[in-house]
Amino acid sequence: MAALRGVRVSFGDEAQLLSITPTPHNLIVLTLERLQRLSATSERALEKLLRAGGTLYVRGAPAERTHICLPGFLGSGFFGLPAAEMQSHNFPAHKLLPSVLRVEHSEGPFSSGGSPDLQPPYEPLMYAKALNNEPLAVLFAYNYCEGCAIFDLTSDAGTDVSPLLLRLADPAGRARHLGALISIDRAVGRDFDWPVAFNLTIDDRPIDYDYFSLSSLRRLFEHANDVLPGVHLDFSWTPSHRHPTRSYVELLKRFGSGFLWHGFARHVPHDLTMNFEREIATGRKLVREIEERYKVCFQPIMIFPFERSSAGALGKLAAAGLHAVGVSLFAYNELFTGVPSYLNYSIVRRLYADDGPLVLRRWSLWRFYNDLLLAHGVLGLPIMLTAHPGYFGLKRLPRPWQSNRIDDLDRVLRFAAAKRLRPRSMEQIAIEVGTSQRPL
């Protein structure tokens, strides 16, 4: 979690507590057993760190049923139960939880200790329930002056090195990892109320002389806006498609759509051998003509046709004035070499240099499911989805295997509406991510 947020970690003994300068951004991590054995001097140092706004993260469950005694500044303690297998968990509407998680319920077994009948001033952040048993508080907070202690009674996650995003998309993994994530996010100053950005891009439209899908396009926009008012759809536009019907483009503009580059000039795989300088020059000329003819503006974002490119094509993005490239989740993994496996899909990288184009990972609409949506929101990652015209009946000659995916769209839009996600263009998302002060 520290690597995820770009935070430096140091390991030390009790003596190190005495040397830490109190600031609101300190995060102290202790096991429950270690906290109970602190010396009086260390307790005073820890109290000073919390008084200044620091965060204390305490992990571990008691070995037996017992009352947990804590240093006096952390309250009167709580009654704790040893670890057992829980079958489900749920979250209250607490300000320390990412907004996307509040009032959520999940099924899935995981091991955790618990505290029955937890009393104020301890504030539950997650309840869990074993079969036929009462709910137990397994994650809770205690506010002290400007600081906060977070107690996590779930069992250790072990040595799992799979991507954090995928672990958090599993209900049991989410229960085990949430305490560590919200602890470090509090320390770095995350606004837990701020919802993540949401974007849907439809590739391969508009296209030349597309007279016959105007009514389908209008129905799609009207339906999407009924489910999620203000929804934003971007469309990937190939520069060589210079003559779509004006009424098609006007409808897109009326609903506030944006337009992305879909190839430098032509709709061809960009891993083919080609003269990129000539392709870019042609594409720029065509885009200027399109922008003037239809009074639109292309966002400086590239979506490569067929998700195929090469090092040569990627290396020309900045020269073409493009600030980001949208890629499918599992594409271009070679761009993330050197990244620990647990950070795959959980951070946004730049190409080649600190000021290079951003790599924005998109998911296929039909592959998204609610737990994956929750994981993005928990991490604070923008949710960027992609679909093709055939999924919504926007192609003149739909292929038999492309069934209408409107149910998939509804599921995602209902989630976005319920969680009050922020509809944004790909360019707006790139700006937000690019100006962030820490990795996303």
VEXDREN-2710 file (C-alpha; in Angstrom, 1 decimal):
% VEXDREN-2710
k/r/px/py/pz
1/MET/0.0/0.0/0.0
2/ALA/2.9/2.3/0.7
3/ALA/4.4/1.7/-2.7
4/LEU/1.0/2.3/-4.3
5/ARG/0.9/5.8/-2.8
6/GLY/4.6/6.5/-3.3
7/VAL/5.3/6.6/0.4
8/ARG/8.7/5.8/2.0
9/VAL/8.7/3.1/4.6
10/SER/11.2/2.6/7.4
11/PHE/11.3/-0.3/9.9
12/GLY/12.5/0.2/13.5
13/ASP/12.2/-0.5/17.1
14/GLU/10.5/1.4/19.9
15/ALA/13.4/3.9/20.1
16/GLN/12.5/5.1/16.6
17/LEU/9.2/6.4/17.9
18/LEU/11.1/9.0/19.9
19/SER/12.9/10.4/16.9
20/ILE/9.8/10.9/14.6
21/THR/8.8/14.6/14.0
22/PRO/5.1/14.9/14.7
23/THR/3.1/15.8/11.5
24/PRO/-0.4/14.9/10.2
25/HIS/1.2/12.6/7.6
26/ASN/2.8/10.1/10.0
27/LEU/1.6/6.5/9.8
28/ILE/2.7/4.2/12.6
29/VAL/2.1/0.5/12.1
30/LEU/2.1/-1.9/15.0
31/THR/0.7/-5.4/15.8
32/LEU/-1.9/-5.5/18.5
33/GLU/0.4/-7.5/20.7
34/ARG/3.3/-5.0/20.2
35/LEU/1.0/-2.1/21.1
36/GLN/0.1/-3.7/24.4
37/ARG/3.8/-4.1/25.3
38/LEU/5.0/-0.6/24.7
39/SER/7.0/1.1/27.4
40/ALA/5.6/4.2/29.1
41/THR/8.1/6.4/27.1
42/SER/7.0/4.9/23.8
43/GLU/3.4/5.4/24.7
44/ARG/4.0/9.1/25.4
45/ALA/5.8/9.4/22.0
46/LEU/3.0/7.7/20.2
47/GLU/0.4/9.9/21.9
48/LYS/2.3/13.0/20.7
49/LEU/2.3/11.7/17.1
50/LEU/-1.5/11.1/17.2
51/ARG/-2.1/14.5/18.9
52/ALA/-0.4/16.1/15.9
53/GLY/-2.8/14.4/13.5
54/GLY/-0.9/11.2/12.7
55/THR/-2.5/7.8/12.0
56/LEU/-1.9/4.6/14.0
57/TYR/-2.7/1.3/12.3
58/VAL/-3.0/-1.7/14.6
59/ARG/-3.4/-5.2/13.2
60/GLY/-4.0/-8.5/14.8
61/ALA/-6.6/-10.5/16.7
62/PRO/-6.3/-11.8/20.3
63/ALA/-5.4/-15.5/20.7
64/GLU/-8.4/-16.0/23.1
65/ARG/-11.6/-14.3/24.2
66/THR/-10.5/-11.4/26.4
67/HIS/-10.7/-7.8/27.1
68/ILE/-8.1/-5.9/25.2
69/CYS/-6.4/-3.3/27.4
70/LEU/-4.8/-0.3/25.5
71/PRO/-2.7/2.7/26.5
72/GLY/-4.9/5.2/28.3
73/PHE/-5.1/7.7/25.4
74/LEU/-6.6/5.0/23.2
75/GLY/-9.7/4.6/25.4
76/SER/-10.8/1.9/27.8
77/GLY/-10.1/-1.0/25.3
78/PHE/-12.6/-3.5/23.9
79/PHE/-13.6/-7.1/24.2
80/GLY/-12.1/-9.2/21.5
81/LEU/-12.6/-12.7/20.0
82/PRO/-10.0/-14.8/18.4
83/ALA/-9.9/-15.4/14.6
84/ALA/-12.6/-17.4/13.1
85/GLU/-14.1/-17.9/9.6
86/MET/-16.5/-15.1/8.6
87/GLN/-19.0/-15.6/5.8
88/SER/-20.0/-12.1/4.9
89/HIS/-19.2/-8.4/5.8
90/ASN/-20.8/-5.0/5.4
91/PHE/-19.8/-1.4/5.7
92/PRO/-21.5/1.5/7.5
93/ALA/-21.7/5.0/6.0
94/HIS/-18.4/6.2/7.7
95/LYS/-16.3/9.2/6.6
96/LEU/-13.1/7.1/6.7
97/LEU/-14.4/4.7/4.0
98/PRO/-14.1/5.5/0.3
99/SER/-17.6/6.7/-0.7
100/VAL/-18.0/3.9/-3.1
101/LEU/-17.9/1.3/-0.3
102/ARG/-20.4/2.9/2.1
103/VAL/-23.5/0.8/2.9
104/GLU/-22.1/-2.1/0.8
105/HIS/-22.6/-5.8/1.7
106/SER/-20.4/-8.6/0.4
107/GLU/-20.5/-12.4/0.7
108/GLY/-17.3/-14.4/0.9
109/PRO/-15.3/-16.3/3.5
110/PHE/-12.3/-14.8/5.2
111/SER/-10.6/-15.2/8.6
112/SER/-10.9/-12.5/11.2
113/GLY/-11.1/-11.8/14.9
114/GLY/-13.9/-9.6/16.1
115/SER/-15.4/-7.4/18.8
116/PRO/-19.0/-8.0/19.8
117/ASP/-21.1/-5.1/21.0
118/LEU/-18.3/-2.5/20.3
119/GLN/-19.1/0.6/22.2
120/PRO/-18.4/4.3/21.5
121/PRO/-16.1/6.1/21.2
122/TYR/-14.8/3.3/19.0
123/GLU/-16.4/3.6/15.5
124/PRO/-17.0/0.5/13.4
125/LEU/-15.7/0.6/9.8
126/MET/-16.6/-3.0/8.9
127/TYR/-18.8/-5.7/10.4
128/ALA/-18.4/-9.4/9.6
129/LYS/-20.7/-12.3/10.4
130/ALA/-20.0/-16.0/10.9
131/LEU/-22.8/-18.5/10.2
132/ASN/-25.7/-18.0/12.5
133/ASN/-23.8/-15.5/14.7
134/GLU/-24.2/-11.9/15.5
135/PRO/-22.2/-9.3/13.5
136/LEU/-18.8/-8.5/14.9
137/ALA/-16.8/-5.3/14.4
138/VAL/-13.6/-6.4/12.7
139/LEU/-12.3/-3.0/11.6
140/PHE/-12.9/0.2/13.6
141/ALA/-11.4/3.6/14.4
142/TYR/-10.7/5.7/17.5
143/ASN/-10.2/9.4/17.1
144/TYR/-7.8/11.1/19.4
145/CYS/-7.3/14.9/19.2
146/GLU/-6.3/15.5/15.5
147/GLY/-5.2/11.9/15.0
148/CYS/-6.8/8.5/14.5
149/ALA/-6.1/4.9/15.4
150/ILE/-7.4/2.2/13.1
151/PHE/-7.8/-1.3/14.6
152/ASP/-7.8/-4.2/12.1
153/LEU/-8.7/-7.7/13.5
154/THR/-8.6/-9.5/10.1
155/SER/-6.1/-12.2/9.6
156/ASP/-2.9/-11.3/7.7
157/ALA/-3.0/-11.3/3.9
158/GLY/0.2/-13.4/3.8
159/THR/2.6/-13.2/0.9
160/ASP/0.1/-12.7/-1.9
161/VAL/1.8/-10.7/-4.7
162/SER/-1.1/-10.6/-7.2
163/PRO/-2.3/-7.2/-8.3
164/LEU/-3.9/-5.1/-5.6
165/LEU/-6.7/-4.2/-7.9
166/LEU/-7.7/-7.8/-8.4
167/ARG/-7.3/-8.6/-4.7
168/LEU/-9.7/-5.7/-3.9
169/ALA/-12.1/-7.0/-6.5
170/ASP/-12.4/-10.2/-4.5
171/PRO/-14.8/-9.7/-1.4
172/ALA/-12.5/-11.6/0.9
173/GLY/-9.4/-9.8/-0.3
174/ARG/-11.1/-6.5/0.1
175/ALA/-12.0/-7.3/3.7
176/ARG/-8.3/-8.3/4.4
177/HIS/-6.7/-5.3/2.7
178/LEU/-9.0/-2.4/3.3
179/GLY/-7.7/-1.5/6.8
180/ALA/-4.1/-1.0/5.5
181/LEU/-5.3/1.0/2.5
182/ILE/-7.5/3.5/4.4
183/SER/-4.8/3.9/7.0
184/ILE/-2.2/5.0/4.5
185/ASP/-4.8/7.0/2.5
186/ARG/-5.7/8.9/5.6
187/ALA/-2.0/9.7/6.2
188/VAL/-1.5/11.0/2.7
189/GLY/-4.6/13.1/2.9
190/ARG/-7.1/11.4/0.6
191/ASP/-10.5/12.9/0.4
192/PHE/-12.7/9.8/0.9
193/ASP/-15.8/11.7/-0.1
194/TRP/-14.4/12.4/-3.6
195/PRO/-15.9/9.9/-6.1
196/VAL/-13.8/8.6/-8.9
197/ALA/-14.2/9.7/-12.6
198/PHE/-16.2/7.6/-15.0
199/ASN/-15.9/7.4/-18.8
200/LEU/-17.3/5.3/-21.6
201/THR/-15.7/5.4/-25.1
202/ILE/-17.2/3.9/-28.2
203/ASP/-14.6/3.1/-30.8
204/ASP/-14.9/3.2/-34.6
205/ARG/-17.5/6.1/-34.8
206/PRO/-18.3/8.3/-36.5
207/ILE/-17.6/6.8/-39.8
208/ASP/-18.1/8.0/-43.4
209/TYR/-21.7/8.2/-44.7
210/ASP/-23.3/6.6/-41.6
211/TYR/-26.9/7.5/-42.5
212/PHE/-28.7/4.6/-41.1
213/SER/-27.9/4.4/-37.4
214/LEU/-28.9/7.9/-36.4
215/SER/-32.1/6.7/-34.6
216/SER/-30.2/3.9/-32.8
217/LEU/-27.6/6.5/-31.7
218/ARG/-30.3/8.8/-30.4
219/ARG/-32.0/6.0/-28.5
220/LEU/-28.7/5.0/-26.9
221/PHE/-28.0/8.6/-25.7
222/GLU/-31.5/9.0/-24.3
223/HIS/-31.4/5.7/-22.6
224/ALA/-28.0/6.3/-21.1
225/ASN/-29.0/9.8/-19.8
226/ASP/-32.2/8.3/-18.3
227/VAL/-30.1/5.9/-16.2
228/LEU/-27.2/8.3/-15.5
229/PRO/-28.1/11.9/-16.1
230/GLY/-25.1/13.8/-17.5
231/VAL/-23.3/10.7/-18.7
232/HIS/-20.3/11.4/-20.9
233/LEU/-19.5/9.3/-24.0
234/ASP/-16.4/9.7/-26.0
235/PHE/-16.1/8.5/-29.6
236/SER/-12.9/7.3/-31.3
237/TRP/-12.7/9.0/-34.7
238/THR/-10.2/8.0/-37.4
239/PRO/-8.9/11.1/-39.2
240/SER/-9.4/9.5/-42.7
241/HIS/-13.1/9.3/-42.0
242/ARG/-13.7/12.8/-43.2
243/HIS/-17.3/12.7/-44.3
244/PRO/-19.8/11.3/-41.8
245/THR/-23.3/12.7/-42.1
246/ARG/-23.5/16.1/-40.5
247/SER/-26.7/15.1/-38.6
248/TYR/-24.7/12.2/-37.0
249/VAL/-22.0/14.6/-35.7
250/GLU/-24.5/17.2/-34.6
251/LEU/-26.3/14.6/-32.5
252/LEU/-23.1/13.6/-30.9
253/LYS/-22.4/17.3/-30.1
254/ARG/-25.9/17.8/-28.8
255/PHE/-25.3/15.2/-26.1
256/GLY/-21.8/16.6/-25.2
257/SER/-19.7/13.8/-26.7
258/GLY/-16.0/14.1/-27.1
259/PHE/-13.7/12.8/-29.9
260/LEU/-10.4/10.9/-29.6
261/TRP/-7.8/10.1/-32.2
262/HIS/-8.3/6.5/-33.6
263/GLY/-5.1/6.1/-35.5
264/PHE/-2.7/8.7/-36.7
265/ALA/-4.5/8.9/-40.0
266/ARG/-5.9/5.6/-41.1
267/HIS/-7.8/2.7/-39.4
268/VAL/-5.0/0.2/-39.8
269/PRO/-2.9/-1.7/-37.2
270/HIS/-0.1/0.6/-36.1
271/ASP/2.4/-2.3/-35.7
272/LEU/2.7/-2.4/-39.5
273/THR/5.7/-0.9/-41.2
274/MET/4.8/2.6/-42.1
275/ASN/6.2/6.1/-42.4
276/PHE/5.0/7.6/-39.1
277/GLU/6.1/11.1/-39.9
278/ARG/4.0/11.1/-43.1
279/GLU/1.1/9.4/-41.3
280/ILE/1.1/12.0/-38.6
281/ALA/1.4/14.9/-41.0
282/THR/-1.6/13.5/-43.0
283/GLY/-3.6/12.9/-39.8
284/ARG/-3.0/16.5/-38.6
285/LYS/-4.2/17.9/-41.9
286/LEU/-7.3/15.7/-41.9
287/VAL/-8.1/16.5/-38.2
288/ARG/-7.9/20.3/-38.9
289/GLU/-10.3/19.9/-41.8
290/ILE/-12.7/17.8/-39.7
291/GLU/-12.6/20.3/-36.8
292/GLU/-13.3/23.2/-39.2
293/ARG/-16.0/21.4/-41.1
294/TYR/-17.9/20.1/-38.1
295/LYS/-16.9/22.6/-35.5
296/VAL/-15.6/20.0/-33.2
297/CYS/-12.3/19.5/-31.2
298/PHE/-10.3/16.3/-31.0
299/GLN/-8.9/15.5/-27.6
300/PRO/-5.1/14.8/-27.6
301/ILE/-5.7/11.2/-26.7
302/MET/-4.9/8.2/-28.9
303/ILE/-6.9/4.9/-29.2
304/PHE/-4.9/2.7/-31.6
305/PRO/-7.0/0.7/-34.0
306/PHE/-7.3/-3.0/-33.1
307/GLU/-5.2/-2.2/-29.9
308/ARG/-2.1/-2.8/-32.1
309/SER/0.9/-0.6/-32.1
310/SER/4.7/-0.7/-32.0
311/ALA/7.5/1.0/-30.2
312/GLY/7.8/3.3/-33.2
313/ALA/4.1/4.3/-33.0
314/LEU/4.2/4.8/-29.2
315/GLY/7.4/6.9/-29.6
316/LYS/5.6/9.3/-31.9
317/LEU/2.7/10.1/-29.6
318/ALA/4.4/13.2/-28.1
319/ALA/5.6/14.4/-31.4
320/ALA/2.0/14.3/-32.7
321/GLY/0.9/16.4/-29.7
322/LEU/-0.9/13.6/-28.0
323/HIS/-0.9/13.5/-24.2
324/ALA/-2.2/10.0/-23.5
325/VAL/-3.0/6.6/-25.0
326/GLY/-6.0/4.6/-24.0
327/VAL/-5.2/0.8/-23.9
328/SER/-7.2/-2.3/-22.9
329/LEU/-6.4/-3.8/-19.6
330/PHE/-4.0/-6.5/-20.7
331/ALA/-2.4/-4.7/-23.6
332/TYR/1.1/-3.2/-23.6
333/ASN/2.2/-5.0/-20.5
334/GLU/5.8/-4.5/-21.7
335/LEU/5.3/-0.8/-20.8
336/PHE/5.0/-1.8/-17.1
337/THR/8.3/-3.8/-16.9
338/GLY/10.0/-3.0/-13.6
339/VAL/6.7/-2.5/-11.8
340/PRO/6.1/-5.0/-8.9
341/SER/3.4/-7.5/-9.8
342/TYR/1.2/-6.3/-7.0
343/LEU/1.0/-2.8/-8.6
344/ASN/0.0/-4.0/-12.1
345/TYR/-3.3/-2.4/-13.2
346/SER/-3.3/-0.3/-10.0
347/ILE/-1.2/2.7/-11.1
348/VAL/-1.0/5.0/-14.1
349/ARG/2.3/5.1/-15.9
350/ARG/3.9/7.5/-18.4
351/LEU/5.7/6.5/-21.6
352/TYR/9.5/6.7/-21.6
353/ALA/9.8/9.8/-19.4
354/ASP/8.4/11.7/-16.5
355/ASP/6.6/14.1/-18.9
356/GLY/5.7/11.4/-21.5
357/PRO/2.2/10.5/-22.6
358/LEU/0.1/8.8/-20.0
359/VAL/-1.0/5.1/-20.4
360/LEU/-4.7/5.0/-19.4
361/ARG/-6.0/1.4/-19.0
362/ARG/-9.6/0.8/-20.2
363/TRP/-11.8/-2.2/-19.6
364/SER/-14.2/-3.8/-22.0
365/LEU/-17.7/-2.9/-20.9
366/TRP/-18.9/-6.5/-21.0
367/ARG/-16.0/-7.7/-18.8
368/PHE/-16.8/-5.4/-15.9
369/TYR/-18.6/-6.6/-12.8
370/ASN/-19.6/-4.9/-9.6
371/ASP/-16.8/-6.0/-7.4
372/LEU/-14.3/-4.8/-10.0
373/LEU/-16.1/-1.4/-10.1
374/LEU/-15.8/-1.3/-6.3
375/ALA/-12.1/-2.1/-6.4
376/HIS/-11.5/0.9/-8.7
377/GLY/-13.4/3.2/-6.4
378/VAL/-11.6/1.9/-3.3
379/LEU/-8.2/2.6/-5.0
380/GLY/-9.4/5.9/-6.3
381/LEU/-8.7/4.8/-9.9
382/PRO/-10.8/6.3/-12.7
383/ILE/-13.3/3.9/-14.3
384/MET/-12.7/3.9/-18.1
385/LEU/-14.8/1.5/-20.2
386/THR/-14.8/0.8/-23.9
387/ALA/-17.4/-0.7/-26.2
388/HIS/-17.9/-1.1/-30.0
389/PRO/-20.8/0.1/-32.1
390/GLY/-22.1/-3.4/-32.7
391/TYR/-22.9/-3.9/-29.0
392/PHE/-25.6/-1.2/-29.2
393/GLY/-26.9/-1.7/-32.7
394/LEU/-25.0/1.3/-34.1
395/LYS/-23.6/-0.7/-37.0
396/ARG/-25.5/-0.8/-40.3
397/LEU/-24.8/-4.5/-40.6
398/PRO/-24.5/-6.0/-37.1
399/ARG/-22.5/-9.2/-37.0
400/PRO/-24.5/-12.2/-35.7
401/TRP/-22.1/-12.8/-32.8
402/GLN/-22.4/-9.2/-31.5
403/SER/-25.5/-9.3/-29.4
404/ASN/-26.9/-6.1/-27.9
405/ARG/-25.0/-5.4/-24.7
406/ILE/-27.5/-2.8/-23.3
407/ASP/-27.9/-4.9/-20.1
408/ASP/-24.2/-4.6/-19.5
409/LEU/-24.4/-0.9/-20.1
410/ASP/-27.3/-0.5/-17.7
411/ARG/-25.5/-2.4/-14.9
412/VAL/-22.5/-0.1/-15.1
413/LEU/-24.6/3.1/-15.4
414/ARG/-26.8/2.1/-12.5
415/PHE/-23.6/1.6/-10.4
416/ALA/-22.2/5.0/-11.5
417/ALA/-25.5/6.7/-10.6
418/ALA/-25.8/5.0/-7.2
419/LYS/-22.2/5.8/-6.3
420/ARG/-22.4/9.3/-7.8
421/LEU/-19.4/8.8/-10.0
422/ARG/-18.2/11.9/-11.9
423/PRO/-18.8/11.6/-15.7
424/ARG/-15.6/12.9/-17.4
425/SER/-14.0/12.9/-20.8
426/MET/-10.8/10.9/-21.4
427/GLU/-8.9/14.2/-21.6
428/GLN/-10.3/15.4/-18.3
429/ILE/-9.2/12.2/-16.7
430/ALA/-5.7/12.5/-18.2
431/ILE/-5.4/16.0/-16.7
432/GLU/-6.6/14.9/-13.3
433/VAL/-4.3/11.9/-13.2
434/GLY/-1.3/13.8/-14.7
435/THR/-1.6/16.6/-12.1
436/SER/-1.9/14.3/-9.1
437/GLN/0.8/14.7/-6.5
438/ARG/1.1/10.9/-5.9
439/PRO/0.7/7.8/-8.1
440/LEU/-2.8/6.7/-8.9
END
